[in-house]
Amino acid sequence: MRKATIYVTLKPQVLDPQGKVIMNALHTLGYNNVTEVRASKMFEVTINAENDADIAKEIDEICDKVLANPNIETYYYDIHDE
Amino acid sequence: MRKATIYVTLKPQVLDPQGKVIMNALHTLGYNNVTEVRASKMFEVTINAENDADIAKEIDEICDKVLANPNIETYYYDIHDE
């Protein structure tokens, strides 16, 4: 069993309304030195396989098909022991 | 300017319906060696401050008040240059 931690982030040029709402909330609470908030997703995927090259190929497929929208998002990941 | 990358994850004993739905979707697509998926959130916060101890104190407050639900979630973060 291996785990992949996958990070899916909006591309830098894509507007992030969720991050903007959080930043406005922080300003309302007085945290005026916060100048930007970007919200992203993280997934921990446990895979019953041992070969890291095979796992990387599978994670790439999973990200392209399910976890990330390649039009507006990028992803990166690391593979590690449980 | 410094950036904090904040990771907000469900506590291990808390059920993750979003992760479960993703896992079921992956099984439907034939990725049957995926045994668990846990979905989490990640935030990149840019702060106009330089003292890392002050920034850590502010990030702790922000997480407790806004970004994380301490009943069911935990968070960790690292502070780094832009």
Backbone of each chain as nested JSON, in Angstrom:
{
  "chains": [
    {"id": "A", "residues": [
      {"number": 1, "name": "MET", "atoms": {"N": [0.844, -1.201, 0.0], "CA": [0.0, 0.0, 0.0], "C": [0.874, 1.243, 0.0]}},
      {"number": 2, "name": "ARG", "atoms": {"N": [0.56, 2.154, -0.905], "CA": [1.26, 3.43, -0.939], "C": [0.204, 4.536, -0.915]}},
      {"number": 3, "name": "LYS", "atoms": {"N": [0.626, 5.714, -0.491], "CA": [-0.286, 6.86, -0.498], "C": [0.239, 7.924, -1.438]}},
      {"number": 4, "name": "ALA", "atoms": {"N": [-0.684, 8.574, -2.145], "CA": [-0.333, 9.745, -2.933], "C": [-1.059, 10.936, -2.341]}},
      {"number": 5, "name": "THR", "atoms": {"N": [-0.327, 11.999, -2.073], "CA": [-0.945, 13.26, -1.668], "C": [-0.948, 14.166, -2.889]}},
      {"number": 6, "name": "ILE", "atoms": {"N": [-2.162, 14.506, -3.326], "CA": [-2.346, 15.239, -4.581], "C": [-2.836, 16.643, -4.266]}},
      {"number": 7, "name": "TYR", "atoms": {"N": [-2.188, 17.636, -4.87], "CA": [-2.57, 19.027, -4.667], "C": [-3.117, 19.557, -5.984]}},
      {"number": 8, "name": "VAL", "atoms": {"N": [-4.342, 20.061, -5.968], "CA": [-4.978, 20.591, -7.173], "C": [-5.206, 22.08, -6.951]}},
      {"number": 9, "name": "THR", "atoms": {"N": [-4.532, 22.906, -7.747], "CA": [-4.617, 24.356, -7.558], "C": [-5.115, 25.021, -8.834]}},
      {"number": 10, "name": "LEU", "atoms": {"N": [-5.806, 26.128, -8.673], "CA": [-6.182, 26.935, -9.826], "C": [-4.929, 27.489, -10.491]}},
      {"number": 11, "name": "LYS", "atoms": {"N": [-4.939, 27.571, -11.814], "CA": [-3.834, 28.231, -12.5], "C": [-3.754, 29.68, -12.034]}},
      {"number": 12, "name": "PRO", "atoms": {"N": [-2.54, 30.253, -12.0], "CA": [-2.377, 31.598, -11.412], "C": [-3.259, 32.664, -12.054]}},
      {"number": 13, "name": "GLN", "atoms": {"N": [-3.519, 32.539, -13.352], "CA": [-4.292, 33.582, -14.028], "C": [-5.798, 33.42, -13.848]}},
      {"number": 14, "name": "VAL", "atoms": {"N": [-6.239, 32.359, -13.169], "CA": [-7.67, 32.112, -12.993], "C": [-8.148, 32.784, -11.705]}},
      {"number": 15, "name": "LEU", "atoms": {"N": [-9.224, 33.524, -11.802], "CA": [-9.803, 34.174, -10.62], "C": [-10.284, 33.127, -9.62]}},
      {"number": 16, "name": "ASP", "atoms": {"N": [-10.135, 33.439, -8.322], "CA": [-10.535, 32.504, -7.279], "C": [-11.575, 33.179, -6.375]}},
      {"number": 17, "name": "PRO", "atoms": {"N": [-12.87, 33.074, -6.73], "CA": [-13.887, 33.775, -5.935], "C": [-13.941, 33.288, -4.486]}},
      {"number": 18, "name": "GLN", "atoms": {"N": [-13.708, 31.99, -4.26], "CA": [-13.746, 31.48, -2.882], "C": [-12.638, 32.13, -2.046]}},
      {"number": 19, "name": "GLY", "atoms": {"N": [-11.452, 32.216, -2.63], "CA": [-10.348, 32.865, -1.919], "C": [-10.651, 34.329, -1.64]}},
      {"number": 20, "name": "LYS", "atoms": {"N": [-11.291, 34.981, -2.612], "CA": [-11.632, 36.399, -2.452], "C": [-12.629, 36.592, -1.295]}},
      {"number": 21, "name": "VAL", "atoms": {"N": [-13.615, 35.718, -1.212], "CA": [-14.601, 35.803, -0.125], "C": [-13.923, 35.613, 1.227]}},
      {"number": 22, "name": "ILE", "atoms": {"N": [-13.002, 34.642, 1.292], "CA": [-12.284, 34.407, 2.555], "C": [-11.462, 35.638, 2.911]}},
      {"number": 23, "name": "MET", "atoms": {"N": [-10.787, 36.239, 1.922], "CA": [-9.978, 37.423, 2.21], "C": [-10.865, 38.553, 2.735]}},
      {"number": 24, "name": "ASN", "atoms": {"N": [-12.012, 38.756, 2.11], "CA": [-12.917, 39.813, 2.598], "C": [-13.363, 39.533, 4.031]}},
      {"number": 25, "name": "ALA", "atoms": {"N": [-13.64, 38.264, 4.342], "CA": [-14.039, 37.913, 5.716], "C": [-12.899, 38.226, 6.681]}},
      {"number": 26, "name": "LEU", "atoms": {"N": [-11.665, 37.924, 6.285], "CA": [-10.523, 38.193, 7.166], "C": [-10.346, 39.69, 7.367]}},
      {"number": 27, "name": "HIS", "atoms": {"N": [-10.574, 40.485, 6.316], "CA": [-10.474, 41.941, 6.468], "C": [-11.547, 42.443, 7.431]}},
      {"number": 28, "name": "THR", "atoms": {"N": [-12.762, 41.897, 7.323], "CA": [-13.841, 42.286, 8.235], "C": [-13.46, 42.0, 9.686]}},
      {"number": 29, "name": "LEU", "atoms": {"N": [-12.704, 40.903, 9.887], "CA": [-12.281, 40.535, 11.243], "C": [-11.048, 41.317, 11.701]}},
      {"number": 30, "name": "GLY", "atoms": {"N": [-10.519, 42.183, 10.828], "CA": [-9.398, 43.019, 11.233], "C": [-8.036, 42.546, 10.756]}},
      {"number": 31, "name": "TYR", "atoms": {"N": [-7.991, 41.459, 10.015], "CA": [-6.692, 40.965, 9.513], "C": [-6.376, 41.657, 8.183]}},
      {"number": 32, "name": "ASN", "atoms": {"N": [-6.081, 42.955, 8.292], "CA": [-5.932, 43.743, 7.078], "C": [-4.592, 43.546, 6.38]}},
      {"number": 33, "name": "ASN", "atoms": {"N": [-3.662, 42.859, 7.038], "CA": [-2.373, 42.617, 6.379], "C": [-2.401, 41.374, 5.483]}},
      {"number": 34, "name": "VAL", "atoms": {"N": [-3.568, 40.716, 5.373], "CA": [-3.7, 39.611, 4.422], "C": [-3.993, 40.206, 3.051]}},
      {"number": 35, "name": "THR", "atoms": {"N": [-3.106, 39.97, 2.081], "CA": [-3.255, 40.625, 0.781], "C": [-3.795, 39.684, -0.294]}},
      {"number": 36, "name": "GLU", "atoms": {"N": [-3.722, 38.382, -0.066], "CA": [-4.3, 37.464, -1.046], "C": [-4.576, 36.119, -0.385]}},
      {"number": 37, "name": "VAL", "atoms": {"N": [-5.686, 35.485, -0.802], "CA": [-5.986, 34.12, -0.378], "C": [-6.348, 33.329, -1.63]}},
      {"number": 38, "name": "ARG", "atoms": {"N": [-5.714, 32.171, -1.807], "CA": [-6.059, 31.272, -2.912], "C": [-6.463, 29.939, -2.293]}},
      {"number": 39, "name": "ALA", "atoms": {"N": [-7.635, 29.446, -2.674], "CA": [-8.134, 28.184, -2.134], "C": [-7.835, 27.058, -3.123]}},
      {"number": 40, "name": "SER", "atoms": {"N": [-7.375, 25.938, -2.603], "CA": [-7.049, 24.78, -3.437], "C": [-7.58, 23.52, -2.781]}},
      {"number": 41, "name": "LYS", "atoms": {"N": [-7.402, 22.407, -3.472], "CA": [-7.862, 21.118, -2.954], "C": [-6.677, 20.181, -2.766]}},
      {"number": 42, "name": "MET", "atoms": {"N": [-6.83, 19.299, -1.802], "CA": [-5.8, 18.297, -1.547], "C": [-6.499, 16.955, -1.374]}},
      {"number": 43, "name": "PHE", "atoms": {"N": [-5.936, 15.916, -1.928], "CA": [-6.516, 14.578, -1.802], "C": [-5.439, 13.608, -1.341]}},
      {"number": 44, "name": "GLU", "atoms": {"N": [-5.796, 12.762, -0.387], "CA": [-4.924, 11.657, 0.017], "C": [-5.53, 10.38, -0.555]}},
      {"number": 45, "name": "VAL", "atoms": {"N": [-4.822, 9.756, -1.478], "CA": [-5.328, 8.563, -2.154], "C": [-4.457, 7.372, -1.755]}},
      {"number": 46, "name": "THR", "atoms": {"N": [-5.076, 6.343, -1.219], "CA": [-4.355, 5.125, -0.865], "C": [-4.512, 4.125, -2.005]}},
      {"number": 47, "name": "ILE", "atoms": {"N": [-3.392, 3.598, -2.486], "CA": [-3.412, 2.705, -3.64], "C": [-2.75, 1.387, -3.267]}},
      {"number": 48, "name": "ASN", "atoms": {"N": [-3.401, 0.295, -3.621], "CA": [-2.869, -1.037, -3.352], "C": [-1.938, -1.426, -4.501]}},
      {"number": 49, "name": "ALA", "atoms": {"N": [-0.737, -0.871, -4.499], "CA": [0.268, -1.145, -5.519], "C": [1.603, -0.758, -4.918]}},
      {"number": 50, "name": "GLU", "atoms": {"N": [2.681, -1.229, -5.528], "CA": [3.999, -0.983, -4.926], "C": [4.95, -0.259, -5.871]}},
      {"number": 51, "name": "ASN", "atoms": {"N": [4.719, -0.374, -7.169], "CA": [5.653, 0.216, -8.138], "C": [5.326, 1.701, -8.342]}},
      {"number": 52, "name": "ASP", "atoms": {"N": [6.242, 2.556, -7.916], "CA": [5.946, 3.995, -7.947], "C": [5.738, 4.533, -9.361]}},
      {"number": 53, "name": "ALA", "atoms": {"N": [6.397, 3.946, -10.352], "CA": [6.184, 4.409, -11.732], "C": [4.754, 4.091, -12.166]}},
      {"number": 54, "name": "ASP", "atoms": {"N": [4.274, 2.876, -11.846], "CA": [2.884, 2.527, -12.167], "C": [1.912, 3.436, -11.423]}},
      {"number": 55, "name": "ILE", "atoms": {"N": [2.213, 3.685, -10.145], "CA": [1.329, 4.537, -9.346], "C": [1.273, 5.941, -9.938]}},
      {"number": 56, "name": "ALA", "atoms": {"N": [2.422, 6.479, -10.328], "CA": [2.454, 7.828, -10.904], "C": [1.612, 7.882, -12.176]}},
      {"number": 57, "name": "LYS", "atoms": {"N": [1.71, 6.843, -13.006], "CA": [0.916, 6.811, -14.24], "C": [-0.585, 6.811, -13.898]}},
      {"number": 58, "name": "GLU", "atoms": {"N": [-0.949, 6.003, -12.901], "CA": [-2.362, 5.93, -12.509], "C": [-2.845, 7.253, -11.917]}},
      {"number": 59, "name": "ILE", "atoms": {"N": [-2.015, 7.872, -11.092], "CA": [-2.413, 9.151, -10.48], "C": [-2.586, 10.221, -11.559]}},
      {"number": 60, "name": "ASP", "atoms": {"N": [-1.695, 10.229, -12.556], "CA": [-1.852, 11.187, -13.66], "C": [-3.211, 10.999, -14.347]}},
      {"number": 61, "name": "GLU", "atoms": {"N": [-3.569, 9.747, -14.611], "CA": [-4.861, 9.474, -15.245], "C": [-6.021, 9.942, -14.37]}},
      {"number": 62, "name": "ILE", "atoms": {"N": [-5.939, 9.595, -13.075], "CA": [-7.011, 9.948, -12.135], "C": [-7.177, 11.468, -12.062]}},
      {"number": 63, "name": "CYS", "atoms": {"N": [-6.057, 12.176, -12.035], "CA": [-6.135, 13.641, -11.965], "C": [-6.757, 14.201, -13.237]}},
      {"number": 64, "name": "ASP", "atoms": {"N": [-6.299, 13.7, -14.395], "CA": [-6.81, 14.236, -15.662], "C": [-8.293, 13.939, -15.835]}},
      {"number": 65, "name": "LYS", "atoms": {"N": [-8.733, 12.759, -15.344], "CA": [-10.121, 12.355, -15.587], "C": [-11.089, 12.839, -14.517]}},
      {"number": 66, "name": "VAL", "atoms": {"N": [-10.627, 12.894, -13.25], "CA": [-11.588, 13.098, -12.153], "C": [-11.24, 14.293, -11.261]}},
      {"number": 67, "name": "LEU", "atoms": {"N": [-10.003, 14.356, -10.794], "CA": [-9.718, 15.283, -9.695], "C": [-9.468, 16.719, -10.14]}},
      {"number": 68, "name": "ALA", "atoms": {"N": [-8.923, 16.9, -11.326], "CA": [-8.567, 18.255, -11.76], "C": [-9.266, 18.591, -13.069]}},
      {"number": 69, "name": "ASN", "atoms": {"N": [-9.56, 19.852, -13.248], "CA": [-10.07, 20.363, -14.53], "C": [-8.884, 20.983, -15.26]}},
      {"number": 70, "name": "PRO", "atoms": {"N": [-8.343, 20.291, -16.271], "CA": [-7.098, 20.767, -16.884], "C": [-7.22, 22.131, -17.555]}},
      {"number": 71, "name": "ASN", "atoms": {"N": [-8.442, 22.604, -17.809], "CA": [-8.605, 23.935, -18.399], "C": [-8.198, 25.045, -17.433]}},
      {"number": 72, "name": "ILE", "atoms": {"N": [-8.485, 24.846, -16.162], "CA": [-8.25, 25.936, -15.209], "C": [-7.381, 25.527, -14.027]}},
      {"number": 73, "name": "GLU", "atoms": {"N": [-7.053, 24.241, -13.913], "CA": [-6.314, 23.783, -12.735], "C": [-5.045, 23.045, -13.131]}},
      {"number": 74, "name": "THR", "atoms": {"N": [-4.081, 23.073, -12.241], "CA": [-2.897, 22.226, -12.373], "C": [-2.814, 21.352, -11.125]}},
      {"number": 75, "name": "TYR", "atoms": {"N": [-2.025, 20.301, -11.204], "CA": [-1.875, 19.439, -10.029], "C": [-0.433, 19.0, -9.9]}},
      {"number": 76, "name": "TYR", "atoms": {"N": [-0.077, 18.651, -8.692], "CA": [1.198, 17.99, -8.432], "C": [0.957, 17.035, -7.279]}},
      {"number": 77, "name": "TYR", "atoms": {"N": [1.868, 16.112, -7.084], "CA": [1.634, 15.101, -6.041], "C": [2.958, 14.523, -5.589]}},
      {"number": 78, "name": "ASP", "atoms": {"N": [2.922, 13.916, -4.42], "CA": [4.048, 13.087, -4.016], "C": [3.519, 11.746, -3.527]}},
      {"number": 79, "name": "ILE", "atoms": {"N": [4.329, 10.743, -3.737], "CA": [3.961, 9.36, -3.393], "C": [4.834, 8.933, -2.224]}},
      {"number": 80, "name": "HIS", "atoms": {"N": [4.204, 8.337, -1.22], "CA": [4.944, 8.01, -0.003], "C": [4.31, 6.812, 0.672]}},
      {"number": 81, "name": "ASP", "atoms": {"N": [4.97, 6.324, 1.705], "CA": [4.41, 5.214, 2.474], "C": [3.215, 5.688, 3.281]}},
      {"number": 82, "name": "GLU", "atoms": {"N": [2.412, 4.748, 3.679], "CA": [1.234, 5.107, 4.487], "C": [1.63, 5.775, 5.783]}}
    ]},
    {"id": "B", "residues": [
      {"number": 1, "name": "MET", "atoms": {"N": [6.604, 40.715, 2.485], "CA": [5.498, 39.792, 2.173], "C": [5.95, 38.345, 2.388]}},
      {"number": 2, "name": "ARG", "atoms": {"N": [5.139, 37.586, 3.087], "CA": [5.417, 36.167, 3.287], "C": [4.156, 35.406, 2.905]}},
      {"number": 3, "name": "LYS", "atoms": {"N": [4.324, 34.139, 2.572], "CA": [3.177, 33.306, 2.249], "C": [3.064, 32.174, 3.259]}},
      {"number": 4, "name": "ALA", "atoms": {"N": [1.839, 31.828, 3.614], "CA": [1.597, 30.64, 4.425], "C": [0.771, 29.672, 3.584]}},
      {"number": 5, "name": "THR", "atoms": {"N": [1.221, 28.441, 3.506], "CA": [0.435, 27.391, 2.873], "C": [-0.199, 26.573, 4.002]}},
      {"number": 6, "name": "ILE", "atoms": {"N": [-1.532, 26.615, 4.032], "CA": [-2.281, 26.025, 5.147], "C": [-3.028, 24.797, 4.633]}},
      {"number": 7, "name": "TYR", "atoms": {"N": [-2.894, 23.688, 5.349], "CA": [-3.57, 22.44, 4.982], "C": [-4.611, 22.145, 6.053]}},
      {"number": 8, "name": "VAL", "atoms": {"N": [-5.879, 22.023, 5.638], "CA": [-6.967, 21.743, 6.58], "C": [-7.522, 20.366, 6.239]}},
      {"number": 9, "name": "THR", "atoms": {"N": [-7.375, 19.42, 7.157], "CA": [-7.801, 18.042, 6.896], "C": [-8.825, 17.604, 7.935]}},
      {"number": 10, "name": "LEU", "atoms": {"N": [-9.725, 16.727, 7.516], "CA": [-10.632, 16.12, 8.473], "C": [-9.839, 15.26, 9.459]}},
      {"number": 11, "name": "LYS", "atoms": {"N": [-10.272, 15.246, 10.719], "CA": [-9.653, 14.337, 11.676], "C": [-9.835, 12.899, 11.188]}},
      {"number": 12, "name": "PRO", "atoms": {"N": [-8.89, 12.021, 11.492], "CA": [-8.942, 10.66, 10.92], "C": [-10.236, 9.907, 11.238]}},
      {"number": 13, "name": "GLN", "atoms": {"N": [-10.831, 10.173, 12.394], "CA": [-12.026, 9.414, 12.769], "C": [-13.31, 9.982, 12.164]}},
      {"number": 14, "name": "VAL", "atoms": {"N": [-13.204, 11.098, 11.42], "CA": [-14.391, 11.728, 10.834], "C": [-14.633, 11.166, 9.433]}},
      {"number": 15, "name": "LEU", "atoms": {"N": [-15.854, 10.747, 9.165], "CA": [-16.202, 10.242, 7.838], "C": [-16.047, 11.337, 6.792]}},
      {"number": 16, "name": "ASP", "atoms": {"N": [-15.63, 10.945, 5.584], "CA": [-15.419, 11.916, 4.51], "C": [-16.283, 11.52, 3.317]}},
      {"number": 17, "name": "PRO", "atoms": {"N": [-17.529, 12.001, 3.264], "CA": [-18.427, 11.6, 2.166], "C": [-17.906, 12.013, 0.796]}},
      {"number": 18, "name": "GLN", "atoms": {"N": [-17.272, 13.189, 0.695], "CA": [-16.741, 13.62, -0.601], "C": [-15.672, 12.642, -1.093]}},
      {"number": 19, "name": "GLY", "atoms": {"N": [-14.781, 12.243, -0.188], "CA": [-13.751, 11.271, -0.562], "C": [-14.353, 9.945, -0.982]}},
      {"number": 20, "name": "LYS", "atoms": {"N": [-15.408, 9.539, -0.275], "CA": [-16.071, 8.277, -0.594], "C": [-16.687, 8.317, -1.998]}},
      {"number": 21, "name": "VAL", "atoms": {"N": [-17.316, 9.434, -2.334], "CA": [-17.918, 9.58, -3.665], "C": [-16.838, 9.514, -4.746]}},
      {"number": 22, "name": "ILE", "atoms": {"N": [-15.717, 10.177, -4.494], "CA": [-14.619, 10.139, -5.471], "C": [-14.108, 8.712, -5.619]}},
      {"number": 23, "name": "MET", "atoms": {"N": [-13.954, 7.999, -4.493], "CA": [-13.461, 6.621, -4.571], "C": [-14.423, 5.763, -5.387]}},
      {"number": 24, "name": "ASN", "atoms": {"N": [-15.723, 5.917, -5.163], "CA": [-16.698, 5.145, -5.932], "C": [-16.594, 5.466, -7.418]}},
      {"number": 25, "name": "ALA", "atoms": {"N": [-16.396, 6.741, -7.748], "CA": [-16.241, 7.124, -9.15], "C": [-15.007, 6.457, -9.751]}},
      {"number": 26, "name": "LEU", "atoms": {"N": [-13.922, 6.43, -8.984], "CA": [-12.694, 5.798, -9.492], "C": [-12.896, 4.302, -9.702]}},
      {"number": 27, "name": "HIS", "atoms": {"N": [-13.633, 3.654, -8.802], "CA": [-13.915, 2.218, -8.978], "C": [-14.745, 1.994, -10.238]}},
      {"number": 28, "name": "THR", "atoms": {"N": [-15.727, 2.869, -10.458], "CA": [-16.548, 2.757, -11.668], "C": [-15.688, 2.868, -12.923]}},
      {"number": 29, "name": "LEU", "atoms": {"N": [-14.638, 3.691, -12.849], "CA": [-13.742, 3.864, -13.994], "C": [-12.701, 2.747, -14.096]}},
      {"number": 30, "name": "GLY", "atoms": {"N": [-12.722, 1.806, -13.147], "CA": [-11.812, 0.67, -13.239], "C": [-10.572, 0.758, -12.36]}},
      {"number": 31, "name": "TYR", "atoms": {"N": [-10.444, 1.824, -11.585], "CA": [-9.276, 1.954, -10.696], "C": [-9.577, 1.261, -9.372]}},
      {"number": 32, "name": "ASN", "atoms": {"N": [-9.637, -0.074, -9.435], "CA": [-10.09, -0.822, -8.26], "C": [-9.022, -0.958, -7.188]}},
      {"number": 33, "name": "ASN", "atoms": {"N": [-7.779, -0.601, -7.505], "CA": [-6.733, -0.698, -6.475], "C": [-6.676, 0.544, -5.578]}},
      {"number": 34, "name": "VAL", "atoms": {"N": [-7.585, 1.495, -5.8], "CA": [-7.686, 2.644, -4.887], "C": [-8.529, 2.207, -3.691]}},
      {"number": 35, "name": "THR", "atoms": {"N": [-7.943, 2.237, -2.505], "CA": [-8.65, 1.714, -1.33], "C": [-9.201, 2.815, -0.429]}},
      {"number": 36, "name": "GLU", "atoms": {"N": [-8.717, 4.029, -0.585], "CA": [-9.284, 5.12, 0.219], "C": [-8.959, 6.454, -0.444]}},
      {"number": 37, "name": "VAL", "atoms": {"N": [-9.904, 7.393, -0.343], "CA": [-9.664, 8.77, -0.78], "C": [-10.144, 9.686, 0.344]}},
      {"number": 38, "name": "ARG", "atoms": {"N": [-9.296, 10.618, 0.748], "CA": [-9.678, 11.631, 1.727], "C": [-9.491, 12.997, 1.076]}},
      {"number": 39, "name": "ALA", "atoms": {"N": [-10.53, 13.814, 1.113], "CA": [-10.47, 15.143, 0.511], "C": [-10.178, 16.18, 1.595]}},
      {"number": 40, "name": "SER", "atoms": {"N": [-9.284, 17.107, 1.271], "CA": [-8.909, 18.156, 2.216], "C": [-8.839, 19.492, 1.494]}},
      {"number": 41, "name": "LYS", "atoms": {"N": [-8.58, 20.527, 2.255], "CA": [-8.479, 21.864, 1.676], "C": [-7.076, 22.424, 1.879]}},
      {"number": 42, "name": "MET", "atoms": {"N": [-6.676, 23.259, 0.963], "CA": [-5.381, 23.914, 1.072], "C": [-5.594, 25.394, 0.752]}},
      {"number": 43, "name": "PHE", "atoms": {"N": [-4.942, 26.266, 1.51], "CA": [-5.052, 27.704, 1.272], "C": [-3.657, 28.315, 1.186]}},
      {"number": 44, "name": "GLU", "atoms": {"N": [-3.479, 29.195, 0.217], "CA": [-2.245, 29.977, 0.143], "C": [-2.603, 31.394, 0.564]}},
      {"number": 45, "name": "VAL", "atoms": {"N": [-2.056, 31.828, 1.691], "CA": [-2.383, 33.144, 2.238], "C": [-1.132, 34.014, 2.174]}},
      {"number": 46, "name": "THR", "atoms": {"N": [-1.257, 35.17, 1.529], "CA": [-0.15, 36.125, 1.462], "C": [-0.352, 37.175, 2.545]}},
      {"number": 47, "name": "ILE", "atoms": {"N": [0.667, 37.38, 3.364], "CA": [0.554, 38.297, 4.498], "C": [1.646, 39.356, 4.4]}},
      {"number": 48, "name": "ASN", "atoms": {"N": [1.238, 40.596, 4.599], "CA": [2.174, 41.71, 4.565], "C": [2.786, 41.868, 5.953]}},
      {"number": 49, "name": "ALA", "atoms": {"N": [3.739, 40.996, 6.284], "CA": [4.431, 41.013, 7.573], "C": [5.722, 40.242, 7.382]}},
      {"number": 50, "name": "GLU", "atoms": {"N": [6.64, 40.425, 8.31], "CA": [7.958, 39.799, 8.117], "C": [8.345, 38.868, 9.262]}},
      {"number": 51, "name": "ASN", "atoms": {"N": [7.777, 39.109, 10.451], "CA": [8.171, 38.325, 11.619], "C": [7.394, 37.004, 11.641]}},
      {"number": 52, "name": "ASP", "atoms": {"N": [8.121, 35.893, 11.478], "CA": [7.44, 34.603, 11.355], "C": [6.674, 34.207, 12.616]}},
      {"number": 53, "name": "ALA", "atoms": {"N": [7.137, 34.624, 13.783], "CA": [6.408, 34.298, 15.015], "C": [5.053, 35.013, 15.02]}},
      {"number": 54, "name": "ASP", "atoms": {"N": [5.045, 36.301, 14.625], "CA": [3.775, 37.038, 14.537], "C": [2.858, 36.408, 13.482]}},
      {"number": 55, "name": "ILE", "atoms": {"N": [3.456, 36.029, 12.344], "CA": [2.652, 35.445, 11.278], "C": [2.024, 34.128, 11.762]}},
      {"number": 56, "name": "ALA", "atoms": {"N": [2.812, 33.314, 12.465], "CA": [2.291, 32.033, 12.951], "C": [1.123, 32.259, 13.909]}},
      {"number": 57, "name": "LYS", "atoms": {"N": [1.253, 33.274, 14.778], "CA": [0.171, 33.579, 15.721], "C": [-1.098, 33.986, 14.944]}},
      {"number": 58, "name": "GLU", "atoms": {"N": [-0.912, 34.826, 13.922], "CA": [-2.058, 35.289, 13.127], "C": [-2.69, 34.118, 12.352]}},
      {"number": 59, "name": "ILE", "atoms": {"N": [-1.857, 33.262, 11.782], "CA": [-2.389, 32.12, 11.027], "C": [-3.179, 31.186, 11.962]}},
      {"number": 60, "name": "ASP", "atoms": {"N": [-2.662, 30.97, 13.168], "CA": [-3.405, 30.143, 14.133], "C": [-4.793, 30.724, 14.387]}},
      {"number": 61, "name": "GLU", "atoms": {"N": [-4.854, 32.041, 14.595], "CA": [-6.151, 32.698, 14.828], "C": [-7.079, 32.544, 13.627]}},
      {"number": 62, "name": "ILE", "atoms": {"N": [-6.509, 32.799, 12.424], "CA": [-7.31, 32.721, 11.194], "C": [-7.869, 31.309, 11.008]}},
      {"number": 63, "name": "CYS", "atoms": {"N": [-7.039, 30.312, 11.279], "CA": [-7.505, 28.925, 11.121], "C": [-8.604, 28.62, 12.121]}},
      {"number": 64, "name": "ASP", "atoms": {"N": [-8.393, 29.018, 13.381], "CA": [-9.385, 28.704, 14.406], "C": [-10.713, 29.417, 14.148]}},
      {"number": 65, "name": "LYS", "atoms": {"N": [-10.638, 30.645, 13.601], "CA": [-11.861, 31.442, 13.429], "C": [-12.555, 31.203, 12.1]}},
      {"number": 66, "name": "VAL", "atoms": {"N": [-11.785, 30.972, 11.031], "CA": [-12.368, 30.998, 9.69], "C": [-12.118, 29.727, 8.885]}},
      {"number": 67, "name": "LEU", "atoms": {"N": [-10.873, 29.297, 8.808], "CA": [-10.535, 28.273, 7.803], "C": [-10.848, 26.843, 8.238]}},
      {"number": 68, "name": "ALA", "atoms": {"N": [-10.771, 26.571, 9.538], "CA": [-10.956, 25.188, 9.992], "C": [-12.079, 25.12, 11.019]}},
      {"number": 69, "name": "ASN", "atoms": {"N": [-12.76, 24.006, 11.04], "CA": [-13.74, 23.716, 12.092], "C": [-13.057, 22.817, 13.112]}},
      {"number": 70, "name": "PRO", "atoms": {"N": [-12.682, 23.378, 14.273], "CA": [-11.859, 22.589, 15.204], "C": [-12.557, 21.344, 15.748]}},
      {"number": 71, "name": "ASN", "atoms": {"N": [-13.87, 21.262, 15.591], "CA": [-14.561, 20.054, 16.055], "C": [-14.211, 18.837, 15.216]}},
      {"number": 72, "name": "ILE", "atoms": {"N": [-14.046, 19.042, 13.923], "CA": [-13.853, 17.89, 13.035], "C": [-12.593, 17.988, 12.183]}},
      {"number": 73, "name": "GLU", "atoms": {"N": [-11.905, 19.124, 12.229], "CA": [-10.749, 19.295, 11.347], "C": [-9.495, 19.667, 12.143]}},
      {"number": 74, "name": "THR", "atoms": {"N": [-8.358, 19.33, 11.57], "CA": [-7.087, 19.812, 12.086], "C": [-6.383, 20.568, 10.96]}},
      {"number": 75, "name": "TYR", "atoms": {"N": [-5.397, 21.36, 11.318], "CA": [-4.664, 22.09, 10.282], "C": [-3.186, 22.098, 10.605]}},
      {"number": 76, "name": "TYR", "atoms": {"N": [-2.405, 22.275, 9.583], "CA": [-0.976, 22.541, 9.742], "C": [-0.569, 23.476, 8.615]}},
      {"number": 77, "name": "TYR", "atoms": {"N": [0.566, 24.104, 8.752], "CA": [0.946, 25.087, 7.735], "C": [2.452, 25.257, 7.721]}},
      {"number": 78, "name": "ASP", "atoms": {"N": [2.937, 25.796, 6.63], "CA": [4.323, 26.249, 6.62], "C": [4.366, 27.664, 6.046]}},
      {"number": 79, "name": "ILE", "atoms": {"N": [5.317, 28.42, 6.529], "CA": [5.468, 29.828, 6.16], "C": [6.743, 29.942, 5.325]}},
      {"number": 80, "name": "HIS", "atoms": {"N": [6.635, 30.651, 4.208], "CA": [7.775, 30.697, 3.296], "C": [7.725, 32.0, 2.504]}},
      {"number": 81, "name": "ASP", "atoms": {"N": [8.774, 32.257, 1.752], "CA": [8.799, 33.443, 0.894], "C": [7.807, 33.284, -0.246]}},
      {"number": 82, "name": "GLU", "atoms": {"N": [7.46, 34.415, -0.835], "CA": [6.545, 34.382, -1.981], "C": [7.111, 33.566, -3.135]}}
    ]}
  ]
}
